[in-house]
Amino acid sequence: MGKLRPSRLQALCARAGCAQLVFNTPTEDVERKLSMSVPPPPARAPRHPAHAPPVLPGPEGLIPHPGGFPHPPCSWRASSPGELRRHPAAAAGRPLPKHPFASFSRKASGSRPATPAPARPSAAPTLDMAVSGSAGSRSGRFFRPRAFNLSPPPGASPLVLLRSRPAARLPIGWSEGGGAGHWATLFPDPAGGGMATDSLSLFTGLGLSEHKARETLKNEALSAQLRAAAAQAQQVLGPSIDKSTGTLLYNVASRLKDPRRLSFLVGYVTNKKILTDLQLSAALEYLRSHPLDPINTTDFEQECGVGVTVTPEQIEEAVEVVIGRHREQLLRERYHFNMGVLMGEARTALKWADGKTIKNEVDMQVLHLLGPKTEADLEKKPKAAKTRHEEKELKTSRTVASNGEEPVASLSLMEQLRGEALRFHKPGENYKTPGYVVTPNTMPLLQQHMEITGGQVRTRFPPEPNGILHIGHAKAINFNFGYAKANNGICFLRYDDTNPEKEEEKYFTGIRDMVEWLGYKPYKVTHASDYFDQLYVWAVELIQRGHAYVCHQQVEEIKGHNPPPSPWRDRPIEESLLLFEGMKKGKFAEGEATLRMKLVMEDGKMDPVAYRIKYTPHHRTGDKWCIYPTYDYTHCLCDSIEHITHSLCTKEFQARRSSYFWLCNALDVYCPVQWEYGRLNLHYTVVSKRKIIQLVEAGAVRDWDDPRLFTLTALRRRGFPPEAINNFCARVGVTVAQTTMEPHLLEACVREVLNDAAPRAMAVLQPLLVTITNFPASKAIDVIVPNFPADETKGFHRVPFSPTIYIEHTDFKEEPEKGYKRLAPGQPVGLRHAGYVIDIQNIIKNSSGQVTELEVTCSKSDACEKPKAFIHWVSEPARCEVRIYERLFQHKNPEDPSEVPGGFLSDLNSDSLNVIEDALVDCSVSDAKPFDKFQFERLGYFSVDPDSTERKLVFNRTVTLKEDPGKL
């Protein structure tokens, strides 16, 4: 025999297709332990014939089974979950009729019901069931069909309305000790052809197409709501429901977020008080805005237009007024005029009028004014010609889409955060958020919150100070600070400093530096440790309210989502209070005791830890505390203290939303709203703190700010401007789904910014000496070079031009191939900005046959034929070090075992860093400071590295001038 709790019984009843189960028992305690027996499988049973429904007496509220007792054995098949409902009379405290307990015997399929066995004594409540063994399925247990015979007590009334498929048999009996028992029985609907079949016919009877009905059946919650709505409607309207009412019922079931209001709203639909979708939308909005009972029905009906009648004469008059307002434009544009404007204004004037009637009236009056359509009216309105700039943008977006990437968002991040891209609640309207839990104290607390904040949007960015921020945090920073900024609000920077073992001062300063580097200024910098005293007081109160207990299970025991229940969960409140005080005073070793909250999270995790013991001094509170709160406990309460309106976090915290609401409500404090958004990831990188530490320890990277990483400090060191990172976050957009982007999309944003921000200079990475034998002057000539050739108003710099210059070795070929346009014997090239063309006279080689020097002659550009190419050069240059960076990993997903079986450390790119120690750069950049950025002409964008000294500059290549096609 195995134990079966009422929650499991509920699932079994639902799988059997039970619409309502009534326990015919006077007791109100339904939390009983039940037992179940499992017999062997028999052959499949035949379908049962229908029976005429008898007249069945019973207490008020019972639903008699329409087919009476089934004569052959009952048969059902496991189906979808449903709801276990207590009998209304029991809920009201009234006694229910008693029936003698009857045992249930199993026989072969198709046999007649057995004679009831005499009542048997029982020391504890039991449930005798004949059910199948279990097999794996999505829900964990699925009961295979088994055949049973049911013998109900003499004279007993079947009390359950049920729809099911006749294939699995599930008799249920309830007994209590002393031989005097009460019972509950599930019966099949003899007229039904199975739960799925009956639900399908029920839904199509409401006006749904068969496809829509089948799709609805896949959604168990929606199906349950729609069945309940239909059942209530059938009690008023009978078995046949007209299509318009059915459509409204479907909209109620699919759009209503609070199931408690289902019966109330369905009542208005079935009684024909709500007749249109417009009225229904107003009703749903009203219920969302008024979460507490009782509902003011007078106010509700007024807001929903109940009883309002709009006459045809009123519609005619309203349309006449609207058309009169646009008469001149209508006569001028005729049928090319946007008729939707007329419809919209008429609907505004007559809020509760039928839209179809308004449209017919608009069409009729427009026809009367303009007459029938002419050939000119039937011609399509010509589209405005696109500018070349628009065509270029369209072509770019199509190219991006053809490469398999999402087209970039056309709106800025501020516009997205300010507009309809985020349909967040307004401050003070937390209760309108789906899933938000409303208690009797919710509205007074929200009123106090509004008095404190003045209706201002408040967000927070709450990083843990145990690592450096990465590219994913950039989206979080933009999201939190940006949403507040876009809505004239404020944003806190709050350090979640609840784990003193891993926190260091460099992380605190590094996080704030990165926030400010991205262009945001926190309204206030706070720490979770600022609230340790208040959090402790609330923990004590949580224990006093019976919502928390001290547990002694080890960390290994409670890991995962299915740990064994704590044997200390029901310990006395006074005992937990004493033990928690002992934890605070250091009477327990680390791991010997924790404070746990009594709740089950959305991901199934049970009783999360609120406090744990750590004998580590805190960087701010020192040795004051040896117990520290966890994220699950701290986060929502700190949000409450700071009166955060929108607690924005990444999608992985969605499983904590229920605990977020639960904890605030358990303590009766202001409850903010948690909103989740999609996390931002990039290919070819890792951002895990633990894995970055492994990379550092393995010598693969220098530190957290190695330019090959995608931490924000690394990106800054590499030369990525903060504007480019913010633009990238805007292009990713306000997404709910997790996003993994290609690095080249971020690099494209970098190029866009640096193209307008990085002054030009010339540098040579692989120098080749060139001597001009006929130099036109006795000393060096100053050449004036524009900082931005496309916009010379941004200034100039000077570079020397002397008889000795250096060019890139790759810009010369002794034996050029076809199509080669740069310097070669007999093929001159121009020198950028100098105004001269050089032509080879002599090639000098060393003993190994390598070219070491070129002797050339020069001539004025305007005095000779235009060369095929112009190359960059330097003269009297400064020596510098240049670091060329490539991707750190070879595969897109280095953490994916299927892609990289050996682990991410085995996927390192050996060519990710190339250091050129003797590069040459023109002297115009000699005074550059760390993080200054330049475009080295024809080479790429470069940034000055902090390793630079007065004697030698170090440049990091930020990005190339154009995207390498091999990276796409």
N, C-alpha and C positions, 0 to 999 in steps of 0.2 A: 504493500500500500504506500502510495506517495502522497505528500501533503499538497493541498490545493487551496490557495488563498482566494478571497472574494475577487481580488483584482484579476486572478487567472480565470475564475469563473466568469467574470465579465467578458473576458476575451473569448472564452469558449461559447458563451451565449451569442456574442456578436458573430463569431465564425459560423454558428448555426443559423444565423440570419434573424436573431431575435430582435424585434423592435422594442419590446419592453418586457422586463422580468419582474414579477411581483413575488416577494417572499411573504407567504401567508403566516406571519409569526408576530406575536405581540412585542417581542424584544426589539429594541432600537440599535442593539450592538451588532453590526454586520461584519466586524472584524473577528471572524471565527476561523479556527483551523478545520479544514475539511479534508476528507480522505478520498482516494480514487483507486479503483481496481482496474486492471487491464486484461481483457479476455483475448483469446485468439481470434483471428479474422475468419468470418464465414463467407459464404457465397453472397453475391449481390442480391439485394431484395427487390421485389417488383414495386412499381409505383402504387400508391394507395388510391382507391376510389374516393370521390368526394362524398361528404355526408351532409344531410340537411342540418343547418345550425339549430340546436335546441335553445329554449329559453333558459338562461343561466342566471340564477340569483347570485348576488355577491355584494360586498361592501362598496361604498361610493368610490368611484375612481378606477375600479377594476375594468380591464378591457377583456370581454369574453371572446374566446376564439370562435370565429365565424363558422367553423366546420364541426364543432363539437369534438367528442373524443374520437380519435382515429381507431378504427377497429383493428386493422392489421398493425404490425410493429411500426413505430415511428422511425423515419429515416431522414437524416440530414447529412450534408457535406460541410466540411470546414470552409468558412468564407471570410469576409473582411471583419475587422474589429468594429465594435459598436459601443453602446453605453448601457451600464447597469443602473437602473433607476429604482429607488425605494418606493414602496407603496405610499400614496399620499395620505392615507389614513394613519399609517404608522408614523409618518413624519409629523402629523398633527397630534400625535399622542393618543389616538383613539385605538381601542383594542380591535383586533381582526378576528374573524371566525377561525376556530380551530378544527383540524381534521386529524383523525388517527393516522399514524405513520404506516405506510405500506412498503414492504420491501419490493425490489424489482429483480426479477429473474431473467436470465438470458436464455433464449432458445434459438433454434435454427431460424434462418430468415424465412418469412412467410407464414410462421405459425400463429396460432391464436394467442391472445393475451393470457398470461398465467393467472392462477387464483392468488389473491393477495395473501401473503404470509402473515401470521400474527405479529403484532407489535413486539419489538424486542427492547429490553432495557439498554441504555447507553450512558456511560459515565460522562461523556463529552459530546458536544455536537459533532455529528459526522454527516458526510454526504456519500452515499453509495452510488457509484457511477460505473458504467461499463464503457470504456473508451479505448481507443487504439493505442498502440505504441507510438512514439514520436519519431519524426525524421527531420533532417536539416532543411531549413528554408530561410527566407529572408527575415522572418520574424523570430527565428530561433526554434520554434516548435510548430509542427503541422500535424494534425490528427488525421490519420488515414481512416477510411470508412470501416465501421464495424457494425454488425447487426445485433439489435437488442429487442427484448420484449418489455413492454411497459404495462404494469397493472396498477392503475390509480386507485386510491381509496374509494370505497363505496360512497356514492353521492357527492363526491368532490366535484368542484367546478373548475374547468380549465380557465386559467386567468391570464393567459399570455397571447397577445397577437403576434404572430410570427410568420415570416416568409423565409423559405429555405429551399435548397435543392434536395430532393429525396434520394439520398445515397448513403449518408452516415447516420447512425442512430445514437441519440444522446438523452437517455432518461435521467432525470435528476430528482433526488429525494432528500428532504431535510428532516433530521430527527433530533430530539433533545432527550435527556435522561429521564428515567422513571417510566418509560413506555408512553408517556404523553408527548406526542411530537407534532410538529407542523411541517408542512411540505410546500415545495414549489415545483412546478412541472413546466417544461417547455414542450409545446406541441407544434408540429408542422402545419402549414396551411395546405389542406388537401387540394385546394383549387390552384395552388401555385405550382409553377414549373421550375422552382429554384430561385434562390435569392438574386443571382445576377440577372436571370431572365426576367423576374418580376420587376426588379429595379429598372431594367432597360425599358420595359413596357410602361412602367410608371413615369419615367423621365420623358419618353417619347410622347406620352399622353399629355405632358405639360407643354408640348410644342417644340421640344428639342429634336433636332435631326438625330438619326440613329448614330451617326459619327460623333456628334457632340455628346450624346448620351453615353456612349462607350468611353469617350475621353473623360467624362465626369466620373464614371465608375472607377477610374484609375486613381482618382483623388479621394481617399477614404474619408477625410474630414469634410470635404464638400458634399460627398454622397450622403453622409450621415445627416448633415444639416438640411439637405434638400429633401431627403426622405421624411425627416421630422416636419418640415414645412408643408410637404404634400399631405402628410397624415392629418395635420391640424386643419388644412384647407378642406380635405374631404369630409371632415366632421361637420363642416358648415355648408359646403357646396355639393356634397355627394361625391360619388366616385368619378364623375366627369367634370373636368376643369377646363374652362375655355383657354385658348392659346394666349390671350393678352394677360390673363391672370397668371398662367403658368410661367410666362416670360418674367413677370414681376417677381414671382416666387423664386425663380432661378437667380435673378439679380440680388434678391435679399440673401439667399444662401451663399452666394459667391462673394458678395461685397460687405456683408456684415461682419465686423471684427469681434464683436462681443456676443457670444452665443446666449448670454442671459437675456438678451433683448429679442431673440428670435421669435418667441411666441407673441410678444407685444406687437412687433412689426407685421408678422404674418396675419394677425388679427385685423389690422387696418387694411391689408390687401384683400383678404377674403371677404370682409364686410363692405368692400367697394368704396372705402374712404380714401384710399390711395389708388389712383387710377392710371397715372402716367409715370414714366421713368424720371421726369423732372421732379415730381413730387417725392418719388422714392429717394432721389439724390439728396433732396432737402431733408428728408427724414433721417437718412444715414448721417448727414452732417450734424443734424441736431443731436442725435444720440451720441455721436463722437464728442460733441461739445458739452454734453451733460451726462457724465459717466455715473453719477450717483443717483440712487433711488431716493424718493419716488420721482417719477417723471410728471412734470406739470402738463397734463394732457391738453389743457386749454392753450397754453403757450405752444406746445408741440403742433397742434392742429393749425394754429394760426401761421406758424413758420412753414408748414408743409402745404398750405393751401387747401386743407380739408374743407369740403363744403363750398368752395369757391366755384362759381359757375361763370364762364365767359361766353357771352351770347354771340351769335354770328354778326349782329349789328355792331357790337363792340370791336370785333375783329375787323369788320369792314371800315369803320371809322379810323381805327389805328393805322391801318394800311394806307388809307387815303392821306393821312397826315404825313406819313413817312415818304410816300411818293411825291407829295407836294413839296417836301423839303429838298428833294433831289430832281425835281421836274426838268430844270434846264439841262443838267448834265445827262439825264436820261434821253431827252430829245436830241442832244448832240451826239452821244455815243450809241444810242439805241440799244440793241441787244448785246453789244460789246461791254456794256456797263456791268459791273459786278453785282449781280442780284443778291448775293449773300449779304451785302450791306443792308438792303431793304429787309431781308429776313431777320437779321440780327437786331435792328432797331425796333422792328415790330414785336419780336420776342421779348425785348427789354421792357417795352411798354405794357405788354400783356404776359406777365410772368407765367401764369398757369394755363395759358391757352394751348390748345393742341397744335403742335408744330406742323402737322400735315395740313390742317385747315388753314393755317396762316399762309403756307406755301401756295395752296390752291388760290387763295384770295389775292396774293401778290401776283401770281401768274395771270389771273383774270384781269386785274386792273392794269397791269403792264400791257397786256394785249389790247385792252380798250384804249390805252393812251397811244401806243405805237403802231397798232395794227399788225397784220401778219408779217412774218419775217420776209425780207427781200433777199435777192442773191447777194447783195453787199453784206447783209447781216450774217449770211451763212459762211462768208469768207473768214478764215482764221486771222486773228489779230496779229500783225507782224511783230516779231520779237525785236527788242532793242539790240543793235549790233554790239558785239563784245569788243572791248579794247584789246590791244595787243597784250597788255599786262594781264588781263583776265584770262586770255587764251593761254598764256604761259603758265599761269597758276593751275588752270584746268588740266593742261598737259602734264604738269608735274604731279598733280594728284593722281592722274590715271597711271602714270609711270610707277608711282609708289604702290598703288593698288595692284598693278600687274606683277610686282615683285613679291606679292603675298603679304604685304604689310597693310595695316589699317591707315587710311588717309588721315592726315593730321587734323586736329580740331581747328576750326576757323576762329573760334572765340578765344579771347585771353582767359587766363585762369580766373582773374577777378570777375570777368563777365560770366563765366560758368558758375562761380560761387555765388554771384549776386542774382543770377537768373533762375530759370526753372530746372537747370541741370540737377539741383539738389532740392528736393521737396521736403525739407526739414520742417519741423514744427516751429511755430513762433514762440518766443519767450513767454512762459506762463501757460502755454497750451500743451504741456507735456502729455496730458491725458489723451490727446488726439493721436498719439503715436501708437501704431499697432503693437499689441503685446504689453503695453505699459500697464502696470498693475495699479488699480485705483482702490484706495482704502478710505474709510470714513474721515481720516485725517489729511487726505491728499489735498483737497481744495483749500483748507486753512493754511497748510504749509506752502502751497503755491502762492497764496495771497501774501504771506510774509516774504517769500522769495522775491516777488515783484516789487514790494516796498523797499527791499534792500538794493536790488539791481536797477530799479527804474525801467524795467523792460529791456535792458541792454543785453546783447548777445555776449556770452562769455564762453571761451574755449580754453583749453590748456594743452601744452605739449609736455608729456610726462616721461622723459627717457630715464633709463637706469644708468647711473654713473659708473658703469663697470666696463666700458668700451668706447670706441670711437664711432661716431655716426657714419652711416653709409648712404648710398644713393636712395635706398628705400626710405630712409628717414627724411630725405629731402622732400619727398611727396608728403610725408606726414607733417613736416614743418610748414610747407606751403598750404596744406589743407587746413591745419588748425589756425595758424596765424592769418592765412589768406581769407578764410571764411569770416573770422572776426573783423578783419580790415574791410572786407567787401560789404559788411553789414554794420559798419560804424560801431563795432564792438571792441572788446579787449581780450587778450590772450595771455595766460600765465605760462611761465616756464617753471615747471615743478619737477624737481629731481626726486625720483622714486628711490630714495636712499634707505631701503629697508634690509639690505644685506651687507653688513659692514665688512664681511670677509673679502669681497671682490671690488670694493669701491676705493678709488684713488683720487687725489686732488687734481691730477692732470686730466682726468676724464671730466670733472666738473667744469674746469676752465675751457677744455676743448669743445665741449658741447655748446657752451654759451658763445664761444668764438664762432662756431659754425652757424648758429642761428643768426647772429648779427652779420656774419659774412654774406649770408643769403639775403640780407636786406631787411630783417625783421627785428623789432625792438620789443622785448617782453614788457607787458604792463607791470608785472611784478615777478621777481624770482623767489620761488618758495621751495620748501623741502617737505617730504612726507614726515621727516623727523620733527618739523615744527609742530606737528599735531600728535606726537607720541602720547602726551598726557591725556588728551581727549580720547584718543583711540583706546587707551587702556580703560578709561572710565566706561566707554561704550562696550568693551569686551565683558566687563563685569556685569553690566546691565543685560547683555545678551544671555549670559549664564542665568541671571536672576529670572529672566523671562522664559527660561526653559529651551532656548534655541542654541545653546552651545554646551559642551562638556569637555572635561579633560580626559585625554585618551593616552594609553601607554603602548599602543602598537608601534612597532619599529617602522622606520621609513620604508624598508624593503617590503613590508607587509601591505602597506597602503598604496604602493605604486600601481599605476595602470588604472583601467576603468572598471575592473571587476574584482576589487579586493574583498577579502572576507569582512563581514560586518563587525564593527567594533563591539567587543563584549562590555565596554564601558559606556555605551551610548545612553543607557537608561539609568546611569548612576544618579543619586540624589543631587539636587541643586546645591545644597549646603556643602556637600563633599567636593563638588567641582569648584566651588568658590574658594574653599580652603586650599585645594591643590593648586589652583591658579595663582593664589597669593604665594604659595610655596615656590612655584615656578619663578615668580618675580623676585623672590628673595634668594634665589640660587640654591634651593634645596634639592634640585634634580640635576643629573648630568645631561649633557647634550644628547638629544634623541630619546631621552627617557620619558618625556611627557610632551604632549602638544595640546593646544586648544583647538577643537574642531567644531564647525558649525553644522547644525542639523538640517541639511538640505541635499537634494539631488540636482546636479547641474544638467544642462541641456544635453551634454555629451554622455550622460550616464554616470559621471563621476560622483561618488557619494561622499558627503561630509568633508568638504575641503578644509584644509588646515587654516586657522586664523592666526595662531601664534606658535612660534617654535623657540627653542632655547639656543643661544649662541653666546659663548663666552669670548666675544671679540669686542674690543673697544670701538665705539662708533666715532667717526671723524668729527662729528659735531657735538654729540652728547656724552662722549667719553665713556666712563664705566657706570653711568647712571642706570642703564638697562642691560639685562642679560636675556631678555625675551624681546623678540622683534616680530612685528606683524608681517603677514604675507601680502602679495599683490591682491589676491582675491578678497582679502579683508580691507586693505588700505585704500585701494583705488577708488571705489565708489564713495567711501566716507570722506576722503579728501576732496573729491568733486563736490560733495554735499556741503562741506565746510566753506569752500570757495564759491559756492553758488554757481557752479558751472551750468550753463543752459544746454550745451551740446557736447557730450563726451564722445569725441571722434576717435576711433581706433581701427586697427586693421581687422580683416575678416576672421583671423584665427581666434579672436576674442569673442566671437559671436556665441560660443558655448558658455561664456561667462555672463551673458546678458541677464539670464534669469536670476543668477545669484546676485548680480548687481542690484536689480529691483528688489529682490527678497530681503537683502541685508538692510537697505535703507528703510524699507517698510517694517521690518522686524523691530527696528529701533525707533520708529516713528519720527524720522528726520526727513528733510527735503530730499526728494529723489530726482536727480537729473535724468536725462535720456541718453542712452548709449546708442550711437550710430556707427555702423561698420562700413568700411570701404575696402576696395581691393588693394592688396599689397603690390608694390612695384619691385620687380626683379629684372636682372639683365642676364643674358647669355654670356658664356665664356668667363664667368667669375664666380667667386664665393663671397658671401658677406657675413657668414656665421662668425661670431667672435671667437669661438673655440677653434675653428678651422683657420682663421687668420693667425691666431697664436701658433698653430702648428706650422704654418708657412714661415713664420718668423723664426721659430726654433729650428726648422729644417734648413734655414739659410736661403730659401727660395725667394724671399723678399727681405728688404732691410728692416722695415718697421711698419706700423699702421699707416704711415703716410707714404709708403712706396708708391710711385706714380703708376705702377701696373695694377694696383688695387682700385676698387671703386668705393673706398671710404671717402668721405667729403674732404678730409685733410689731404688724402692722396690726389684727389681731383684738383684741389686748389694748387698743390705743389706741381702738378703736371701742367697747370696753366689754364684749366677750365674756368671761365668767368662765371660768377654766380648767376648772372642774368641768363646765361645759356642753360644752366641747370633748372632754373625756374621756368624758362620757356619749354624745356623738355617735359617738365611736370604738367604744364598746360596742354601740351600736345597729347600726352598720354590721356589727359582728361579726367573727369570725375567719374571713375569707374567703380563698380561694386565687385566685379569679377577680378580675380588676381591677374596681373598683367606681367608678362615676361617679354621684354623688348630686346631688340638687337642693339649692340653698342654703337653701330654706325649711325643710328637715328639720333643718339645723343651727340655724336661727333658732328652731325649736320647742324645741330643747334649751335654748337661751339663755333663752327665756321661762320655762321650767319652773324654772330655777335663780333667775333674777332675781325671779320672783314671790314667792319666799320670802326673798330676800336684799336686795332694793332697797327702802329706806324710801320712803314716799310724800311727795311735795311737789307744789305747784301752780305752774305756769308758764303764761304767755300768749305765744304766738308772734306773733299779729297783734292787738295791743292796741286795744281800743275803750274810751274813757273813759266811765265811768258815775258820775253824781253822784246821791247819795241825798239828796233834799230834806228828808226828815223823819227824819234819822238820830236814833236814840233816846238818844244820849249826846253830851256836850260834847267828848269826846275819843275817841281810838281805843279799841276794846275788844279785849282779848286773846282769841283763839279757840284752844281746845285741839284739836289735830288728831292722831289716832293715826298712828304711823309705819306700822303695818300694820292697817288697819281690820278684817281678818278675825281678827286676834289682838292684842288691845289689851294683852296682857301684855308685848309687845315695846317699849312705851314710847310717849311723846307728844312733840310739839313745839308751840310757840306761834307763831301768826301774828297780826299786827294786822288789825283790821277797822275801817275809818274811813269817813267820808262819801264819800270818793273811792276808787273801785275800778276795776279793769280786767278786761274779759272778752274772750274771743275774738271777733273780728269776725264769724266764721262762726256764732257762737251767736245772732246777731240777724238778722232779716229784716223789712224794712218791709212787704213784701207776701208773706207766706208761702204756699207751695203746700199742697195738701191733704196731710195727714199730718205736716206740720212741727210739732214739739213744743217747740222751744226758744223763746227770747224773741221776742215780736212784739207789736204794738199789740193790746191786749185779751187777751193770752195771757201771764200771769206765769210765772216760773220760780223755782226754789229755788236758793239759794247753798249749795254743798257745805260741810258742817261748821259754817256760821255760824248756822243755825237761823232764817234769814229768807227771805222770799219777796219778790221785787221785781216791780214793775209799771210799765210805761212811762207817763210823763206828757207828755214832750216830746222831739222828735227835732230835734237841731241839725245843720245842714249847712253846708259851706263854699260859696264862690262857685261851685265846680264842681258843686255838687249832691251831693257825697259826704258821707255821715254821719260826723261827727267826735265827737259826744258825745250821750249819752242822759241825760235827767233822769228819775229814777224815784222811786217811794215804796217803802218797805219795811214789812213787817208780820211778826209772829212766825209761824213755821211752824205751831205748834199752835193758832193763833187764826184760821186761814183754811183754805180748801179746799186739799187736797193738789195741788200743781202736777203737770203732765204730765212735767216733766223737772227735773233739778238740774244746774247747770253749775259749772265751776271758775272761780276768780277770783283776783286778787292785789290787795293793798293795801300801800302804802308799800314797793313792790318794789325789787329790785336789777336793774339793767340787765345783760344778758348777751348773748353771741353764741351762736347755735345753728346747728349744721351738720347738715343733713338729707342722708343718703346714700341713693342708689339704686344699682342694678346698674351696673357700669362698662361692660358690653357689652350689645348689643341681642339677640344670638343666643346660643343655648345653647352652641354650639361655635365660638367666634370663631377658632380655629386651623384649622378645617376649610375647605379651599378650595372644596369643593362648596357649603358653606353661606354662606361669606363669601369670594367670589372676590377681593376687593380686599385681603385680609390683615386681621389682627386690628386693626391701627391704624385701619382704615377703619370698624370696627364700634363705635367708642366712642359711648357714650350721652351726649349733650350735657347731659342733665338729671341726671347722676349725682351732682352736688353742688349744693345750694341753701343759701347762707349767709344767715341772718337775723341782722343785726347789732344790732338794737334790740329783742330779746325781753325779757320781764320775768319774773322768778322771785321767789318769796317769800323773805324774808330768812332763813328757817331754814337755807338751804344756803350762806350766805355764807362759812362757814369750811371749805367742802369742799376736798379736796386732789385732785391729778391721779389719775385712775382710780377715784375714788369714784363710786358708781352710785346712781341714783334712778329711781323711777317718777314721771314727771310725769303726774298724774291725767288720764285721758281722752286722753293724747297718745302715750305710749309710754315706753320705757326709755331713759335717757340717762346718759352717763358724762362726767366732767370731763376735758377734754383737757389735755395738758401745756402747750399754748400759753396757758393761763390765767395771769392776773396778779392782783396784789392789788386792782387797780382794776376788773378785769373778768374774770368767769368765762367760759370757753368750754365748751360742752356738745356732745358728739357724740350724735346719735340712734343708739342701738344697734340696736333693733328696735322695731317698732310693737307695740301691745298685742295685736292680733290679726293673723293672716296675711291679707295682701291677696289676695282670691280671684283677682285677675288674675295673680298669680305662680304659681298652681298649674298 
